[in-house]
Amino acid sequence: MFSKTCEYGIKATLFIAKKAQQEERVSLNDIANAINSPVAFTAKILQALVKENIIDSTKGPKGGFKIDKDRLAKITLKQIVTALDGDQLFTGCALGLEKCNASAPCPMHEKFVVIRDQINETLGSSNLLDVALGLNQGITFLKR
């Protein structure tokens, strides 16, 4: 459903969110290792997330990536997906057609719009704090 970039971006953001609860910064290498992602690829993803103000970055020996604890409940998975993959998942045609809407629907439009709305609601109502708590409780895991 998501691109590889988005999958790794969600995992990276969740790892940073988990560490944010202990008010820790994390390094690029720690993030890449935690999510099983190549370092250079992870760096590009993190740059995009910084640019979209989802995560914060500080350079230097005591630098790294972080999210302020008070922002964890405000950042949704939808924001991460949109930052990395755009809004096509929430607005696009199921078949990838350019001209598909309620007045000129594709053959899948009526069925897909229901699914698309559910995905939109689910990701829009799922915040980093709730998902990171699942990581802390061992309910959710970043690696297989």
C-alpha positions as CSV (number, residue, x, y, z in Angstrom):
1,M,0.0,0.0,0.0
2,F,2.9,2.4,0.8
3,S,6.1,3.0,-1.0
4,K,9.3,1.6,0.5
5,T,10.3,5.2,1.3
6,C,7.0,5.7,3.2
7,E,7.4,2.3,5.0
8,Y,10.9,3.2,6.2
9,G,9.7,6.7,7.0
10,I,7.0,5.5,9.3
11,K,9.3,3.1,11.0
12,A,12.0,5.7,11.4
13,T,9.5,8.2,12.8
14,L,8.1,5.6,15.3
15,F,11.7,4.8,16.4
16,I,12.3,8.5,17.0
17,A,9.0,8.8,18.8
18,K,9.8,5.9,21.1
19,K,13.1,7.6,22.0
20,A,11.3,10.9,22.4
21,Q,9.4,9.5,25.3
22,Q,12.7,9.2,27.2
23,E,13.8,12.6,25.8
24,E,16.6,11.1,23.8
25,R,18.0,12.1,20.4
26,V,19.0,9.4,18.0
27,S,21.7,9.2,15.4
28,L,21.2,8.4,11.7
29,N,23.1,5.1,12.2
30,D,20.9,4.1,15.1
31,I,17.8,4.8,13.2
32,A,19.0,2.9,10.1
33,N,20.0,-0.1,12.2
34,A,16.7,-0.1,14.1
35,I,14.6,-0.2,10.9
36,N,17.0,-2.3,8.7
37,S,17.4,0.4,6.2
38,P,20.5,1.5,4.3
39,V,22.0,4.6,5.9
40,A,22.0,6.8,2.8
41,F,18.4,5.9,2.0
42,T,17.4,6.6,5.6
43,A,19.2,10.0,5.5
44,K,17.1,11.1,2.5
45,I,13.9,10.0,4.2
46,L,14.8,11.9,7.4
47,Q,15.7,15.0,5.4
48,A,12.2,15.0,3.9
49,L,10.6,14.5,7.3
50,V,12.7,17.4,8.7
51,K,11.6,19.6,5.8
52,E,8.0,18.9,6.6
53,N,8.5,19.7,10.3
54,I,7.6,16.2,11.4
55,I,10.9,15.5,13.1
56,D,13.7,17.8,14.3
57,S,17.4,17.6,13.4
58,T,20.4,19.0,15.3
59,K,24.0,18.8,13.9
60,G,27.1,18.2,15.9
61,P,28.5,15.7,18.4
62,K,25.4,15.9,20.6
63,G,23.0,16.1,17.7
64,G,20.7,13.7,16.1
65,F,17.0,13.4,15.4
66,K,14.1,14.0,17.8
67,I,10.5,14.9,18.3
68,D,9.4,17.0,21.2
69,K,7.3,14.9,23.6
70,D,4.4,17.3,23.5
71,R,4.1,17.0,19.7
72,L,3.8,13.2,19.7
73,A,0.0,13.2,20.1
74,K,-0.3,15.9,17.4
75,I,1.5,14.2,14.5
76,T,-0.5,11.6,12.6
77,L,0.5,8.8,10.4
78,K,-1.4,10.6,7.6
79,Q,1.0,13.5,7.9
80,I,4.0,11.1,7.5
81,V,2.4,9.4,4.5
82,T,1.6,12.7,2.8
83,A,5.0,14.1,3.5
84,L,6.7,11.1,1.8
85,D,4.2,9.8,-0.7
86,G,1.9,12.7,-1.4
87,D,-1.8,12.6,-1.1
88,Q,-2.5,10.2,-3.9
89,L,-3.6,7.5,-1.5
90,F,-6.3,9.8,-0.2
91,T,-7.4,11.4,-3.4
92,G,-6.3,9.2,-6.3
93,C,-8.1,6.7,-8.5
94,A,-7.9,3.0,-7.6
95,L,-6.8,2.3,-11.2
96,G,-4.5,5.2,-11.5
97,L,-6.6,7.0,-14.1
98,E,-6.2,10.7,-14.4
99,K,-9.9,11.5,-14.8
100,C,-11.8,9.7,-12.1
101,N,-14.3,11.4,-9.8
102,A,-17.9,11.2,-8.7
103,S,-19.2,12.7,-12.0
104,A,-16.8,10.7,-14.2
105,P,-16.1,7.5,-12.2
106,C,-13.8,4.6,-13.1
107,P,-15.3,1.1,-12.8
108,M,-13.8,0.8,-9.3
109,H,-14.6,4.3,-8.0
110,E,-17.7,3.6,-5.9
111,K,-16.0,0.7,-4.1
112,F,-12.6,2.3,-3.7
113,V,-13.9,5.6,-2.4
114,V,-15.2,3.8,0.7
115,I,-11.8,2.1,1.3
116,R,-10.0,5.4,0.6
117,D,-12.1,7.2,3.2
118,Q,-11.5,4.5,5.8
119,I,-7.7,4.7,5.2
120,N,-7.9,8.5,5.4
121,E,-9.8,8.3,8.7
122,T,-7.5,5.5,10.2
123,L,-4.2,7.2,9.4
124,G,-5.6,10.7,10.3
125,S,-6.7,9.5,13.7
126,S,-3.6,7.5,14.5
127,N,-1.0,9.6,16.2
128,L,2.6,8.9,17.0
129,L,2.1,8.8,20.8
130,D,-0.5,6.0,20.5
131,V,1.6,3.9,18.1
132,A,4.8,4.5,20.0
133,L,3.1,3.3,23.2
134,G,2.5,0.0,21.3
135,L,6.2,-0.2,20.7
136,N,7.0,0.4,24.3
137,Q,4.6,-2.3,25.4
138,G,6.0,-4.8,22.9
139,I,2.7,-4.9,21.0
140,T,4.3,-3.4,17.9
141,F,7.7,-4.1,16.4
142,L,9.9,-2.3,13.9
143,K,11.8,-5.4,12.7
144,R,10.6,-8.8,11.8
